[in-house]
Amino acid sequence: GVKIYIMPWNETKIAVDLGSQRAKQVLEQLHPNIFVMLHPLITPLKWSHHQKILVVDQNVAFVGGLDLCFGRFDDANHVMTDPESKIWPGKDFYNPQYSPFDQLQKPLTDIIDRTKAPRMGWHDIHMLLEGDAARDVSLNFIERWNHHKENLRSSQPYLTPKILIERPPISGTIDCQILRSVGEWHVGCLREDCETSIYRAYLHLIENSKKFIYIENQFFISSLGNPKCIHNTVAKALLQRIRRAIESREIFRVIVLLPIHPDANYKEAASIRFIMKCQYDTIISAKTSIINELRTQFPKVDISDFISFYSLRNWGRLQKAVTDQIYIHAKMLIVDDTHVIIGSANINDRSLRGRRDSEIAVIAEDREKVDIEMAGLPFKASKFVHELRKKLWREHLGLEAGDESIADPIDSRVFRGIWFKTAQRNNSIYSQVFPIVPHARVHGVRIRDTEAKSGSNQELLKDIKGHLITYPLEFFSNDDLTPRSSDFDVHLVESNIFT
């Protein structure tokens, strides 16, 4: 019969309890052909297994950012309310600003009052693979499973890769390569031989980009090359590519989508505010941030023509209109509509350095080309990547299926006239209707209210298009997010656990 092998991360219980021990018990009680192995036993305490994969018969695989857990189910509409529990039963109706997960043994019991509060929407990306790429994902699982079995001295069976007597014919047009972040505690390799192929692929694509970079990621914590505690140089690679574009007077755009704030209560958790500090320092707050470096080097240039940041938000109705962010959990990089990386890796040291969190991703390019325009000039794009980017933009901008108005991502009529204009208009409406929506004119850690202001014109919300808003670059500009001496949740651990 079918055998199922599952490898959850055995989380550090002193920091967070994700219910992995209970999951193992419940799953193994379902059928004797279900095998579950938790790893690690105790150490390392700081890092996690972060890969999100599913493999069927070593022939089909799914790779991306989506965790198999509560609160992740969503679709492109990102509905914010479900007062009658028709879509999101129990703990699937989730908003960390109101309550963290608890009583995981009662999955159908609500943790927030859904008649008064919105859920937090969830935006994620996964990719289906077949053929050799799927077998490589399977081999990654087998390598890790066998390492964990020996590391734990487990009685679980060894796994072996499928032997192909004859390679099946290739029918698709998309070329893929599997990328990883793995080190000695993930697969047993020597410390100096840890794999950082996701990081190297990011740098390679950025450095060789011609027209356009589009990023959706949960985090953006990076260094411009003079690290104190942050070592990855994705931000430096972006800075150098933008500098080259400005100096050569190219039309070149970097568009980055990030969550408004991390997936936790930033008002109560100093650790979350410290993560936000590191992210704002990368983007705009520090003197060596990517925006301030560009402003210093090119004072007469509108830097937003070259790099700009955005988030996602939606609204719904209960007794009043309510709103919250759509949490961007995707980990994706598109370059020139020719190449895409989709996986589990965030833009931070935890995901990219190899020795920390285990990660997996796929880089893809379609051999089938399509003729498009970039800034009005002819350009060859990969069909799959081009269609993926347009599908995402239609969702974010509230456009109809098949709308080709955003085919040229860098033309000013698209970037300024559609993308940026939609984000700004949506921002303006949200700030008029709701009392405290993080944006450029609202500073600091203040009491959060997702209900519409009394007396506000809620009819304005009908003019919201899609979900796109500008990222609140000035949200904490008047606040010092450096951990205080009383912030024990930060000081009791090394700072690199957050970056």
RARA-V972991 format. One record per helix or strand of 2 or more residues. SS is the DSSP state (H for helix, E for strand). FROM is the first residue (numbers start at 1). TO is the last residue. If there is no record, write none. Layout:
ss = (SS | SS)
from = (FROM | FROM)
to = (TO | TO)
This chain:
ss = (E | H | E | E | E | H | E | E | H | E | H | H | E | H | E | H | E | H | H | H | E | E | E | E | H | E | E | E | H | H | E | H | E | H | H)
from = (4 | 20 | 34 | 53 | 60 | 90 | 121 | 126 | 132 | 174 | 184 | 191 | 195 | 197 | 212 | 234 | 253 | 270 | 290 | 303 | 307 | 321 | 332 | 339 | 349 | 358 | 369 | 377 | 383 | 412 | 451 | 458 | 468 | 488 | 495)
to = (6 | 30 | 36 | 56 | 64 | 92 | 123 | 130 | 152 | 182 | 187 | 193 | 196 | 207 | 216 | 247 | 257 | 283 | 297 | 305 | 317 | 328 | 335 | 343 | 352 | 366 | 374 | 382 | 397 | 433 | 452 | 463 | 470 | 491 | 498)
